[in-house]
Amino acid sequence: MAGIVLSRLNKHYGSLHHAVKDVDLEIADREFVALVGPSGCGKSTTLRMIAGLEDISSGEIRIGERVVNHLPPRDRDVAMVFQNYALYQHMSVYDNLAFGLRNKRVPEREIKAAIDRAAEILGLHDLLKRRPRQLSGGQQQRVALGRCIVRNPLVFLFDEPLSNLDAKLRAQMRLEIKRLHSQMPTTSVFVTHDQVEAMTLGDRVVVMRDGSIQQVGTPLAVYARPVNRFVAGFIGAPTMNFLDVTVTVDATGLHVEAPGLRLSVSEERAKALEARRGRRVVMGLRPEHLALGDAAVAGRSFDAKVEVVEQLGSEMLLEVRVAQARMTVARVVAEAGIAPGDQVRLSVPPGRLHFFDPESEAAI
């Protein structure tokens, strides 16, 4: 097995587009890291440079002890799962799995043993004689995973492998990949634009934007302590609500205020905001941290008008108006009987508030 080290990695497409900008990242041996971000953020380009499918403009890529900058893909000992499966339609599943090993002149007996092992892990034994067109999307994706497993590479690379599947199959395949990594703890890099996939699969999450890394951390750390407004808004579903507020101080302590809103701040947050009294900051509230509240809880609750109700079965999402701002509220029980036009009282624990600088967007 082997770790991956990216040092000041850059990718230029001509003089007009700087796709990847000074990326520094260390991925430990057997670690599963998810690269996540919106379209065009550089995550797939970074993955393809690791695989050797894209030339790097500058920087260094190290896999294990080797610098692989100028090695062709076949010599890097990596296996890649693509978005479109990339299966040979005229071959059986068995022959698809065997193809790479046969090209390396591996003896047929060893090929069969490797395929039997992969088929056992992924439940492919009943599919080995079929052609890819006779398989469902989820089955084809399992075959693509199996083709990687039989090679026993140093590194697995996943390029948005679940994006072509429906919601139910995506959930099933997330479990398959999670189970595969527990059985074969190979160093893995998984690229996705879906923050749910990144959070559920990655030992660590790498959030990218405009070619640069914004934050690296465990899923819980990135969710709980985003370093800037972009990360805060990108990680979490429904997305975080943002409100412009003013920092005020009186005899009862430090507060943040906006029309129709006055909230107390936790002691930790108050220390960070002390120097900004009288100034505007951006407050972030996660929908799941808002709840139907008691009007008697001073400094922790506020009034809002319900505009849209989304029924999700066990809970509801509410879009409400507070003065001129909109926010989405989750974790409201479906039996609450709330309808558009209702006035509700919402509460939020002071420790769940996030604050960002309005100019730099960095977390305060």
Secondary structure, 3 states (H helix, E strand, C coil): CCCEEEEEEEEEECCCEEEEEEEEEEECCCCEEEEECCCCCCHHHHHHHHHCCCCCCEEEEEECCEECCCCCHHHCCEEEECCCCCCCCCCCHHHHHHHHHHHCCCCHHHHHHHHHHHHHHHCCHHHCCCCHHHCCHHHHHHHHHHHHHHHCCCEEEEECCCCCCCHHHHHHHHHHHHHHHHHCCCEEEEEECCHHHHHHHCCEEEEEECCEEEEEECHHHHHHCCCEHHHHHHCCCCCCEEEEEEEEEECCEEEEEECCEEEECCHHHHHHHHHHCCCEEEEEECHHHCEECCCCCCCCEEEEEEEEEEECCCEEEEEEEECCEEEEEEEEEHHHCCCCCCEEEEECCHHHCEEECCCCCEEC
